[in-house]
């Protein structure tokens, strides 16, 4: 189909607040949006997928001041980190908008002026209780236990001159629209919440400017005011595709708007289904077709937050499990309407049961048997039995079910349907017992047909898996020596070319993981993080506490003491001098280096989280201290056979521990 003939589909995420590194709960949204965008492309749509960063506000101004940088320098760094995470997770966005983009800022100023000129915005004073992290005002009755109803933090009384938007003017029109368009807010529970808790009781006018901080888009006709976050941030969905307030919008805007889907977290559903539609009504711009408020991804029994100390980051998880495994976890574990839970234990279980066993082992067994019995040639010999028809029926039916689930944005359910294909294939192996057929020459055609049916089923399943786990899908299809099957062709079984040949070297897609080893690494990682944080805090608290020796000042760090050990405990550890002879960065890891370390007559591979402080080139030739009797473990899928010893300063900087004098590789440290 020609590109111009395709029906457009415009999908957006909420733009990430550029106040810091996004955790896995934040990252879930971009992965979810990516899976939907990829699937829509498979359906034949001309997809435009936009994401980005929200970069203004008091919170950012305060963080920048604390960091000793300008707000622009602060958000430049934060936006780069957010984009790095989005790219790490292999998301296929078409545009990354920043609210500090000049064209966006210019349009926000024009929008504000237009709404003011037509009487929708007026000047007044705001007096209420203000939550800085949420950048929101609340009345006393809206507080929960005297604190912010959204984040639970302290609120402070505030009064300031401000511009207000007349929300009540458009509320009846919005209520009517929602009633006439039941698909507009999804899931239905979110719609009911907005109607019953906000719209029907009556809307208060909305504060749309601030004067108590300066990091924002200035109001063009009253520069002491800056545009308040929601009028600034929400308009990215139209400014990013060429909307012009003066009526000179681009062809792209005409093609893509109204958006097909705004994908957002449930905590900001109010802003996207009340404030945003009303702004659009005032601008005489059509409303988006659908706003979907997805639930939260929780760790344990609570929402992730740095203050709770329960934050997981995508790059940390990728180091343990790989990109596609993390994509699978977050998509599969998130229900349609309820919060999902993520934990290290659950991820290891899913890795072993779903990815390594159900999928990885299936692909490996099928290819290995094809090579063992037919030199890798896949041929349908027509030796069919009734069980084959059941396999084919299940595979084709699961394609339809997955497609129906995706139409409803039930991504987790769609993935379950896809994995039902792989489950049925494993059952088919048990039913047909290829190893038994292989013992009987008269069953050779039957054996060939069985392996063909498995290969065709896996091809369909792997093709369907592409939207969710694109790298894994590609690896499977490459091993089967076939291309990705078009979605429109998945109503037919038997398109794999008879006589094709699979690879002679099947790749292990997902290796099983030892729960105990993983949890030991996690505990060690947490301990190291806490020690580093403690050292950083101690260093910050004790900057004036130095001991003088003559005219010099000696900086010290006090670390929390660990429990005492006996000499026998210490004697169990073996320390030796190692010489680094080769070193390279671990692919797709921002932390890890892989070193080949000569220790005596042996060479060991050691993975170390020191990439931030050492380049691979710097490492080569160094003599270092190594723990050599540490049990080997896998990090980022690579075997590590020891540990390099480092010292850490208060700022998290690392220095390799080296012998004072030149010592031979392998010398024991005692």
C-alpha positions, -999 to +999 in steps of 0.1 A: +000+000+000+014+034-009+022+057+020-003+084+008-031+058+007-027+047+043-051+060+069-032+083+094-031+073+131-018+099+156-008+086+191+009+105+219+022+098+254+021+124+282+053+144+280+077+133+308+084+159+335+121+168+331+129+169+369+149+137+369+155+102+356+123+083+348+117+051+367+102+019+352+067+030+361+072+062+340+090+041+313+060+017+310+040+043+292+064+048+264+067+010+259+029+006+260+025+034+234+053+019+213+036-015+212+003+002+201+021+023+175+039-007+161+008-028+159-011+000+141+017+001+116+012-037+111-025-030+105-015-007+077-019+027+093+004+057+086+013+062+123+028+093+138+040+087+174+049+117+195+064+119+229+087+144+247+094+164+278+076+190+300+103+214+310+089+244+328+078+251+364+087+260+399+100+225+408+125+226+380+136+261+389+143+250+424+161+219+414+183+238+390+192+263+417+201+235+441+223+220+415+240+253+407+230+254+371+205+274+350+171+259+345+178+254+308+210+236+315+191+214+340+164+205+316+188+199+287+205+172+308+172+157+320+157+156+286+187+139+272+185+113+299+148+107+293+154+103+256+183+079+263+159+057+283+132+059+256+159+049+229+173+021+252+138+005+253+137+005+215+107+028+211+098+039+176+086+075+183+085+098+153+089+131+172+104+140+206+090+175+215+104+197+243+083+225+257+114+247+255+114+244+217+111+278+203+082+271+180+062+256+209+069+285+231+058+310+204+025+292+199+018+290+236+021+328+238-002+332+209-028+308+224-027+326+257-032+360+240-061+347+218-079+332+248-074+364+267-087+386+238-118+365+234-126+368+272-119+332+282-089+343+303-091+371+329-068+386+356-075+381+393-059+368+425-054+332+437-054+323+473-052+287+483-031+257+493-003+250+469+017+218+463+050+225+446+058+190+433+024+187+416+023+225+408-014+226+418-036+247+440-062+230+463-089+241+486-090+229+522-118+204+514-098+188+486-069+179+509-065+143+522-054+143+558-043+179+553-020+170+525-020+171+487-046+147+474-024+137+444+010+130+460+004+131+497+031+158+503+028+190+524+009+220+509+016+256+518-007+287+518-001+309+487-016+341+473-007+357+441-019+377+412-028+353+384-047+349+352-077+325+352-095+305+325-133+304+327-138+267+329-174+269+339-182+285+305-175+253+287-183+226+313-219+220+300-206+215+265-180+191+277-205+171+297-227+168+266-197+157+245-187+130+269-222+116+271-225+115+233-190+100+229-187+071+254-155+060+238-138+094+245-125+085+280-112+050+286-115+028+307-151+036+317-141+038+353-120+069+345-149+085+327-172+079+357-146+094+380-143+126+360-180+131+356-190+123+392-161+139+410-154+170+389-177+179+361-211+173+376-203+191+410-192+221+390-158+234+378-139+262+394-120+286+371-084+275+365-053+294+373-032+296+341-003+319+351+022+324+379+043+352+392+062+336+421+088+320+398+102+329+364+110+296+347+081+294+323+069+309+290+062+346+296+028+360+290+035+382+260+014+412+271+022+409+309+058+396+312+059+394+350+035+364+345+046+330+331+022+305+316+012+279+341+021+243+334-011+228+320-018+255+293+019+251+283+023+213+285-010+201+271-008+222+240+023+201+229-001+177+212-011+203+186+020+225+185+042+194+178+024+187+146+022+222+132-008+239+148-007+277+143-030+299+164-032+325+136-048+300+112-017+290+093-014+254+105+006+229+085-007+202+062+006+177+088-017+192+114-046+189+090-037+153+083-032+141+119-056+161+141-077+151+159-054+127+176-065+091+176-052+083+211-037+103+240-021+076+262-015+089+298-012+078+334-044+077+355-030+103+378-033+130+351-066+119+336-083+151+350-061+174+331-064+156+298-102+149+299-114+182+315-088+210+311-075+199+277-108+195+259-120+228+273-089+246+260-096+230+226-132+240+226-122+276+233-097+274+204-124+259+182-102+229+176-117+193+175-113+171+205-090+140+204-108+108+196-098+090+228-079+095+260-068+063+277-057+066+314-036+035+321-031+022+356+002+024+376+030-001+377+037-007+413+066-023+431+053-043+460+022-026+474+029+010+465+035+036+438+072+040+430+089+071+444+124+080+454+112+091+488+099+056+495+132+040+483+114+016+460+124+029+426+133+006+397+150+020+366+147+006+331+185+005+325+191-014+357+165-040+347+180-042+312+214-049+326+199-079+344+173-092+318+178-075+284+155-050+266+129-073+252+125-092+285+118-059+303+093-049+276+076-082+281+074-079+319+059-044+320+034-050+292+023-085+303+020-076+340-002-045+336-040-052+337-063-031+316-080-013+345-061-022+376-026-014+389+001-039+380+029-052+402+066-056+393+092-073+415+126-089+410+111-123+420+083-120+395+106-110+367+129-140+373+098-163+373+086-148+340+121-151+325+123-187+334+087-199+327+075-177+299+106-165+280+132-192+285+108-222+287+076-216+268+092-194+240+130-199+240+130-236+245+103-241+219+123-223+192+155-240+201+140-275+202+122-271+169+154-258+151+176-284+167+153-313+157+150-299+122+188-299+119+192-333+136+167-352+115+166-332+081+198-311+080+176-281+087+153-285+057+116-277+065+092-295+042+055-302+044+052-339+033+014-339+036+014-367+063-013-351+083-032-363+114-062-349+132-040-332+159-026-310+131-059-294+124-063-285+161-029-269+161-037-249+130-071-239+143-057-227+176-029-207+160-052-189+136-079-183+162-053-168+186-043-143+159-079-131+157-082-129+195-049-109+198-061-085+171-095-080+189-077-074+222-055-047+206-085-030+192-096-026+228-061-015+239-059-046+261-022-051+254-015-076+283-044-098+271-031-096+235+003-109+247-014-137+265-031-148+233+002-147+214+019-169+241-010-193+238+003-200+203+037-210+218+020-230+246+000-249+220+031-256+200+048-271+231+017-293+237+019-303+200+054-316+205+043-336+235+014-350+214+034-360+183+067-370+201+091-362+171+119-382+188+097-413+186+088-407+150+125-403+142+132-440+152+109-453+125+119-447+088+083-452+078+074-422+098+099-398+081+072-379+062+051-376+093+081-363+112+088-337+085+052-326+085+052-322+123+084-300+121+069-280+093+037-273+113+058-262+143+080-239+121+049-223+105+032-218+139+063-202+154+066-180+123+031-167+128+036-163+166+070-145+162+055-122+136+027-113+158+051-108+187+070-080+168+050-051+181+058-061+217+092-077+215+107-065+182+143-077+187+132-112+198+107-114+169+136-106+145+159-131+161+134-159+158+125-152+122+161-149+113+168-184+128+139-197+108+153-180+077+121-162+069+107-127+069+080-112+092+045-123+081+021-095+073-008-093+097-032-095+067-016-129+058-021-144+092-055-159+084-037-186+063-017-215+077+011-229+055+028-199+039+063-209+051+080-221+019+083-259+019+119-268+013+132-238+033+161-242+056+166-230+092+198-220+108+223-247+118+232-228+149+202-220+170+206-191+194+196-192+230+170-165+232+166-163+270+188-181+295+172-194+327+182-175+358+189-187+393+166-169+417+190-170+446+219-156+426+197-128+412+185-118+446+220-119+460+231-095+432+201-073+439+209-071+476+245-063+468+234-036+444+211-021+469+238-022+496+262-004+473+236+022+464+228+028+500+265+031+509+271+055+480+241+075+490+252+075+526+287+086+516+273+113+494+250+126+522+277+124+547+301+143+525+274+169+519+267+173+556+303+174+567+317+197+541+328+221+569+341+194+591+377+190+581+408+182+601+436+207+596+472+196+592+494+227+588+478+247+560+462+217+543+427+203+548+421+166+548+387+155+534+373+124+550+342+102+545+326+082+573+307+051+561+282+030+580+300+001+598+292-034+587+289-063+613+322-076+626+336-108+610+362-133+622+396-139+607+382-172+594+355-153+575+381-130+559+404-158+551+378-173+528+383-144+503+411-147+478+427-114+465+452-114+436+468-089+413+453-089+378+465-073+346+438-060+322+447-071+287+415-062+269+384-042+277+352-032+259+318-016+267+289-040+274+264-033+246+233-013+256+246-007+292+255+027+305+273+012+335+292-019+326+326-027+311+338-062+302+375-067+310+397-097+301+420-099+332+452-120+332+457-136+366+487-159+367+485-182+337+447-177+334+426-151+318+392-143+333+363-122+321+351-097+347+321-074+343+323-041+363+300-011+368+327+015+362+319+028+327+311+062+341+346+066+355+368+047+330+368+042+293+377+008+278+410+023+265+420+036+299+416+001+314+440-018+292+474-023+308+463-015+344+474-037+373+444-041+396+432-059+428+408-087+421+386-110+442+392-142+424+372-168+443+338-151+439+312-174+424+308-167+386+276-149+378+259-134+347+255-097+343+236-083+313+238-118+299+276-120+301+296-142+325+316-124+352+344-145+369+355-122+397+354-086+410+376-056+406+381-036+438+374+001+438+372+030+462+342+054+460+342+091+469+314+112+482+302+121+447+301+085+435+334+087+417+354+054+415+391+047+416+405+012+409+426-002+437+462-008+424+493-022+440+517+005+451+546-012+433+546-031+401+537-067+409+533-097+386+498-107+375+486-134+399+505-122+429+485-129+460+473-100+481+475-108+518 
